Each structure stands twice: as C-alpha cells, then as structure tokens.
Amino acid sequence: MPVPIVPESAPTRGRDVPPRSVLVVGAGLAGLRTAAELRAQGFTGRLTVVGAEDRAPYDRPPLSKELFTRTEPLWLAEEGYGDLGELADRVLLGRRARRLEADGTRARVTLAPAGPPAGTRTGAEETVEADVVVLAVGAAAARPSSWDHALTLHGADDAARLRGLLVPGARLVVVGAGWIGAEVAGQAALHGCEVTVVEAAPTPLHRQVGAAAGALTAPWYAAAGVDLRCGRAVTAVRPDAVVLAASAREPAEEVAADVVLAATGVRPATAWLAGAVPLTGQGAVPVDAAGRVRGGPPSVRAVGDCAEMTTPTFGTVPGGHWDAALSHPAALAAGLLGRPAPPTPVPYVFSTQLGHDLTLVGQPPADDDVEVVLRGDVTAGFTVLYLRPGHRLAAGLTADRPRDVAALRRLLAAGSDPALDVGRASDPEVPLRRAVR
C-alpha cells in the first residue's frame, strides 16, 4: 500500500481544490505541453519538471522522417511549444524517476541520475514532493532481449548512431513495417542503402490500419527500391544477418545485414510504477479524458505515450502518437484547475514514408464488422474510409490526398459517427461533407 506522505506541517488539500505545487515527470512533448497549459490556464503555484535526457525538449517525428536531412534535434521551444526555463520554477534534466509514493493529497517521486547505459552515473537520490504528480514519462522502443545486435530508434542519440552506420551501400534490415519502419526504410533507400523490410503480419501497417488498407501501401516498397518480406517471422538477429522462420510458401533463410533496426513498436516507460498506480496489460496507465488515473490516487495524473485514455466519445485511445501528446494536456490542466475541459480531439496520426504522405483520422474498428470503402486512385492519391454497421464513419486513412484530412477531422469531431452515402463517399470528386446522409 502507498505510504502516506503528507508532512505534519502541510495542510491537507481537498480533491476539488487546485494544487499549489505540481511535479511533471517527463520533459518530452507531453510534459512540456502540460507545463505550458498549466501556466496558460492560470496556475501560479510551484511547477517542477523532471526529464531523463540531458537535452531540452525536442521533436521526435523528424528522427525517422528526416533521418539524414536533420542532424540536430528540432527544439520544441524554437517551434513555439513552450520553454521549460520560462514555464517551470525548477527543471531537473538528466534525472530518472525510480519510485512513486502517492495518496489522496500528496505525491512523492524519488529521482536518480540517469544516463546511457543505465546506472553508470553516480550521485545521490533526490526526493521531490508535490500536491500532484503528472506522469508524462513516454515510452521506450520495444526489442526482444535476445536481439542484442539490433538497434532501436526513439531518441536523438539513437538517430545519431543509426545515421552514422547507414552509409551508402550499407545493408539495412528493418524488422517491422509500421510507421517508424516504413519511414526509416524509405529514407535509407534514398540515401543509397540496400534495404530489406521484414514484417510478421501479412501486410505493412497491419496493426495500425488493417489488412485491406495496409496492402495498398505494399507496392510503395518496390517502387522505392526496398525489398519487402511480409508474413515472415524473425527467429534470431546476428551481427551479420537476420534469420527468418519458414513460412507456408518459403523456407527458413538468412538475410545478410550490416545494420538491423528493430521497429517493432514501443512500450510505456512505466516499469518503475508497478504497485504505485494501476497499469494495463501493456503497461500503460489507464486514465480518463482529464488524465485522472482510473483506480489510482487523486494526486496522480498521466498523459502522453505512457497513458491509455478512455472517453465516452472515442472509447479507448492508446498513447504513442505526437498529436495526443500535443493536445491532451489541455484537458488535464483544466481538470486540475477546476476549469471546463475542452472537447477531446479526434485521434490523429501522420506519417511520411516511401515518398507518400499518410494521415489517419479516428480509430479503425478492430472488429470484423468494419466496412472498408476506397475513395480515389491507388496509383495517385486515395482515402480509405472505415465504416461501422449502418455505413457510419469511424475513421479515415488518406494517402497523398490532403483535401480529405480536414473534412475527416470535422466529420469525426466530438465523437460523431455520421452515416454516409457509400456511392457518393467513394466518388473522389464529391466532397466528403456532401456524402453525409
């Protein structure tokens, strides 16, 4: 059980009273935007921000989308997202959270010096207390423990190391044809590398957008000079090769590699929270739209990649996307300060891969009742519409068709699920708003 930590001299704080002190754990986009929203909405109390990296907050999408063209971090302060030095009373970078203790009125986080590899720095632990702790600790790249020779790409140091190895002519094997895998594969091929992408699922982006839509992106790989191998599981990663299991059509084989990138997703960086707050089976912190932890202490909130948000509007929304880290802190700050919360923005993901621009608006249903409608030309630009029973719009994936993005965001705003006339919706010359029944 969490240990009560309210000092005898500190007054207790009711659940509806705005906090006098907030500790934000995490100095990425979600942590920075939480600090910025708190100040913008009138918080005048003491604000402390802790980050595991030594660097100021920077933007992560360019790490894969612009791997070779942007060699220095894109600082979020310079992009107008907020400056921690101006927002926070105290900024502690290069510190990793090790332990959380919380109850209904206060929370305490134990910090230790951080740095790669973990545990190599020395220094005393430090404990920071606040009325409320906001967990914005993000996620870490997932990689099987036996894949010692595979690289991952999640931070600026990862990008620098990968960029140094991917010289023209290098043989790169990317394991995983998701967002990051496809982005890096395309960039490396343009840079003159020999690229193979291995995906266990039957199509690229299978988990993210489904089989039908994912299959439409498969021809992009060959057109970009990338060898795509779908339906192939990896059994081992060696210094010079990736070993593929046999499939129904192909025998086991080895793919020679100078560099291997494990692009197999991320996991919330929450192992240190076990026992302190509830965690889902995937390790995420379950929260509502205001970042309140479901079944957890009132003195703790969570936002960004480490959180799994459930709302009446969109159901369960997993973390892991830039737009959520940007937009969700506004509702968290409003909830802490007793202000009306803004509507939850529709889920939104963007990607630039293999010479194409992809945008996913909404959440494609995971069940078998979804109807997929193609709008446009797969060789030029198209939109995939995901329809629930009754031809109700659940989500849309655009590829090189930006004119449909704004329409999808408007149609799906506030959780609406408009019924579409399928014939009109599939006609690329008919504006989507005019396809609503």
Residue pairs with C-beta under 8 A, 6 or more apart in sequence:
2 101
2 102
2 103
2 276
2 297
3 101
3 103
4 103
5 101
5 102
5 103
5 106
5 107
5 108
5 129
6 12
6 103
6 105
6 106
10 106
12 105
13 19
13 20
13 105
13 106
13 131
15 104
15 298
16 338
18 43
18 45
18 336
18 337
18 338
19 43
19 45
19 130
19 131
19 132
19 336
20 45
20 46
20 131
21 45
21 46
21 47
21 48
21 129
21 130
21 131
21 132
22 38
22 43
22 45
22 46
22 47
22 48
22 130
22 131
22 132
22 133
22 134
22 336
23 48
23 49
23 50
23 107
23 109
23 128
23 129
23 130
23 132
23 133
23 134
24 31
24 34
24 35
24 47
24 48
24 49
24 50
24 88
24 133
24 134
24 136
25 31
25 50
25 97
25 109
25 133
25 134
25 135
25 136
25 137
26 50
26 51
26 52
26 134
26 135
26 136
26 137
26 138
26 304
26 306
27 49
27 50
27 51
27 52
27 53
27 56
27 57
27 84
27 91
27 93
28 51
28 57
28 60
28 136
28 138
28 304
28 305
28 325
29 57
29 59
29 60
29 76
29 81
29 304
29 322
29 325
29 326
30 136
30 138
30 303
30 304
30 305
30 324
30 325
30 328
30 329
31 49
31 51
31 57
31 134
31 136
31 304
32 49
32 57
32 76
32 81
32 82
32 84
32 87
33 81
33 82
33 325
33 326
33 329
33 330
34 134
34 136
34 303
34 329
34 332
34 333
35 47
35 49
35 82
35 84
35 87
35 88
36 81
36 82
36 87
36 329
37 329
37 330
37 332
37 333
37 334
38 47
38 87
38 333
38 336
38 337
39 47
39 87
40 333
41 330
41 333
41 334
41 337
41 339
42 337
42 339
43 333
43 336
43 337
45 131
46 89
46 90
46 130
47 87
47 88
47 89
47 90
48 88
48 89
48 90
48 91
48 92
48 128
48 130
49 84
49 87
49 88
49 90
49 91
49 92
50 92
50 93
50 95
50 97
50 109
50 111
50 128
51 57
51 91
51 92
51 93
51 94
51 95
52 94
52 95
52 96
52 97
52 114
52 137
53 93
53 94
53 114
53 155
53 156
54 93
54 94
54 115
55 73
55 93
55 156
56 75
56 76
56 77
56 84
56 93
57 75
57 76
57 77
57 81
57 84
58 73
58 74
58 75
58 76
58 156
59 73
59 74
59 75
59 76
59 79
60 154
60 155
60 322
61 322
62 70
62 74
63 153
63 154
63 155
63 156
63 158
63 159
64 153
64 159
64 179
64 180
64 183
64 184
64 187
65 183
65 187
65 351
65 352
66 187
67 159
67 162
67 163
67 166
67 183
67 184
67 187
67 188
68 163
68 166
68 187
68 190
68 191
71 160
71 163
73 156
76 82
77 83
77 84
81 326
84 91
85 91
92 111
92 126
92 128
94 113
94 114
94 115
94 121
95 111
95 112
95 113
95 114
95 126
96 111
96 112
96 113
96 114
96 118
97 109
97 110
97 111
97 137
97 272
98 110
98 111
98 112
98 125
98 272
99 109
99 110
99 272
99 276
100 107
100 108
100 109
100 110
100 133
100 135
100 272
100 273
100 276
100 277
100 300
101 107
101 108
101 276
102 108
102 133
102 276
102 277
102 296
102 297
102 299
102 300
103 297
103 299
104 297
104 298
104 299
105 131
105 298
105 299
106 129
106 130
106 131
106 299
107 129
107 130
107 131
107 132
107 133
107 297
107 299
107 300
108 127
108 128
108 129
109 127
109 128
109 133
110 125
110 126
110 127
111 125
111 126
111 127
111 128
112 123
112 125
112 126
113 121
113 122
113 123
114 121
115 121
116 157
131 299
132 299
132 300
132 301
132 336
133 299
133 300
133 301
134 291
134 300
134 301
134 302
134 303
134 332
135 270
135 273
135 277
135 285
135 300
135 301
135 302
135 303
135 306
135 307
136 302
136 303
136 304
136 306
136 325
136 329
137 268
137 269
137 270
137 304
137 305
137 306
138 268
138 269
138 304
138 305
138 306
139 154
139 266
139 267
139 268
139 269
139 305
139 306
139 319
139 320
140 154
140 266
140 267
140 269
141 152
141 153
141 154
141 158
141 262
141 265
141 266
142 152
142 262
142 264
142 265
142 266
142 267
143 150
143 152
143 262
143 264
144 262
144 264
146 236
146 237
147 237
147 260
147 262
148 237
149 237
149 238
149 239
149 260
150 175
150 237
150 260
150 261
150 262
151 158
151 161
151 162
151 165
151 259
151 260
151 261
151 262
152 158
152 261
152 262
152 263
153 159
153 162
153 180
153 184
153 261
153 263
154 266
162 184
162 259
162 261
165 258
165 259
166 172
166 188
166 191
166 193
166 259
167 192
167 193
168 191
168 192
168 193
169 192
169 193
169 194
170 188
170 193
170 194
170 258
170 259
171 193
171 194
171 196
171 256
171 257
171 258
171 259
172 185
172 188
172 193
172 194
172 195
172 196
172 257
172 258
172 259
172 260
172 261
173 195
173 196
173 197
173 198
173 242
173 255
173 257
173 259
173 260
173 261
174 181
174 184
174 185
174 188
174 195
174 196
174 197
174 198
174 260
174 261
174 263
175 181
175 198
175 234
175 237
175 242
175 260
175 261
175 262
175 263
175 264
176 197
176 198
176 199
176 262
176 263
176 264
176 265
177 185
177 197
177 198
177 199
177 201
177 203
177 204
177 205
177 206
177 228
177 230
177 263
178 204
178 205
178 207
178 208
178 263
178 264
178 265
179 205
179 208
179 349
179 351
179 353
180 263
181 197
181 199
181 261
181 263
182 197
182 204
182 205
182 217
182 351
182 353
182 354
183 351
183 352
183 353
184 261
184 263
185 195
185 197
185 221
185 224
185 226
185 353
185 354
186 224
186 226
186 353
186 354
186 355
188 195
189 195
189 224
189 225
189 226
190 224
195 225
195 226
195 227
196 226
196 227
196 228
196 229
196 255
196 257
197 204
197 221
197 226
197 227
197 228
197 229
198 229
198 232
198 234
198 242
198 244
198 255
199 206
199 228
199 229
199 230
199 231
199 232
200 231
200 232
200 233
200 234
201 207
201 211
201 214
201 230
201 231
202 211
202 230
202 231
203 211
203 214
203 215
203 217
203 218
203 230
204 214
204 217
204 218
204 221
204 228
204 230
205 213
205 214
205 217
206 214
208 214
208 349
208 360
209 360
209 364
209 384
209 397
210 364
210 370
210 372
210 386
212 372
212 384
213 364
213 372
213 384
213 397
216 374
216 378
216 382
216 384
216 399
217 353
217 354
217 356
217 358
217 399
218 228
218 230
220 353
220 354
220 355
220 356
221 227
221 228
221 354
222 228
223 354
223 355
224 354
224 355
226 354
229 244
229 255
231 247
231 248
232 244
232 245
232 247
232 250
233 244
233 245
233 247
234 242
234 243
234 244
234 245
235 243
235 244
235 245
235 252
236 242
236 243
237 243
237 260
237 262
240 256
240 257
240 258
241 254
241 255
241 256
241 257
242 254
242 255
242 257
242 260
243 252
243 253
243 254
244 252
244 253
244 254
244 255
245 252
246 252
266 305
266 320
267 282
267 283
268 279
268 282
268 283
268 284
268 285
268 305
268 306
268 307
268 319
269 305
269 306
270 279
270 283
270 284
270 285
270 306
271 283
273 279
273 285
276 300
277 285
277 293
277 296
277 297
277 300
277 302
278 285
278 286
278 293
278 294
278 295
278 296
279 285
279 286
280 286
280 308
282 308
282 318
284 306
284 307
284 308
284 318
284 319
285 293
285 296
285 302
285 306
285 307
285 308
286 293
286 294
286 295
286 307
286 308
286 310
287 293
287 294
287 301
287 302
287 303
287 307
287 308
287 309
287 310
288 294
288 309
288 310
288 311
289 309
289 311
289 313
289 328
289 331
289 341
289 344
290 301
290 331
290 332
290 334
290 335
290 336
290 341
291 301
291 302
291 303
291 307
291 309
291 328
291 329
291 331
291 332
291 335
292 298
292 301
292 335
293 300
293 301
293 302
294 310
301 332
301 335
301 336
303 325
303 328
303 329
303 332
304 319
304 324
304 325
304 328
304 329
305 319
305 320
305 321
305 325
306 319
307 319
307 328
308 316
308 317
308 318
308 319
309 316
309 317
309 319
309 324
309 328
309 344
310 316
310 317
311 317
311 344
311 415
312 415
313 343
313 344
313 414
313 415
314 344
314 346
314 347
314 362
314 363
314 415
315 363
317 324
317 344
317 347
317 363
319 325
321 347
321 348
321 349
322 349
322 350
323 345
323 347
323 348
323 349
323 350
324 347
327 345
328 344
328 345
330 341
330 342
331 341
331 342
331 344
333 339
334 340
334 341
334 342
335 341
343 413
343 414
344 415
345 413
346 361
346 362
346 409
346 412
346 413
346 415
347 360
347 361
347 362
347 363
347 395
348 359
348 360
348 361
348 409
349 359
349 360
350 357
350 358
350 359
350 360
351 357
351 358
351 359
352 358
356 399
356 400
357 398
357 399
357 400
357 402
358 397
358 398
358 399
359 397
359 398
359 402
359 405
360 395
360 396
360 397
361 395
361 396
361 397
361 398
361 405
361 408
361 409
361 412
362 386
362 393
362 394
362 395
362 396
362 408
362 412
363 394
363 395
364 370
364 386
364 394
364 395
364 397
365 386
365 388
365 394
365 395
369 388
369 389
370 386
370 387
370 388
370 394
371 386
371 387
371 388
371 391
371 422
372 384
372 385
372 386
372 387
373 384
373 385
373 387
373 420
373 422
373 425
373 426
374 382
374 383
374 384
374 385
374 426
375 382
375 383
375 384
375 385
375 401
375 404
375 425
375 426
375 427
375 428
376 382
376 383
376 401
376 428
377 428
380 400
381 398
381 399
381 400
381 401
382 398
382 399
382 400
382 401
382 428
383 396
383 397
383 398
383 399
383 401
383 404
383 408
383 428
384 396
384 397
384 398
384 399
385 393
385 395
385 396
385 420
385 425
385 426
386 393
386 394
386 395
386 396
386 397
387 393
387 394
387 420
387 422
388 394
388 417
390 419
391 419
391 420
391 421
391 422
391 437
392 417
392 418
392 419
392 420
393 408
393 411
393 412
393 417
393 418
393 419
393 420
394 417
395 408
395 412
396 404
396 408
396 412
398 404
398 405
398 408
401 428
404 432
407 431
407 432
407 433
408 432
410 433
411 418
411 432
411 433
411 436
418 436
418 437
419 436
419 437
420 435
420 436
420 437
421 435
421 436
421 437
424 430
424 434
424 435
425 432
425 435
427 435
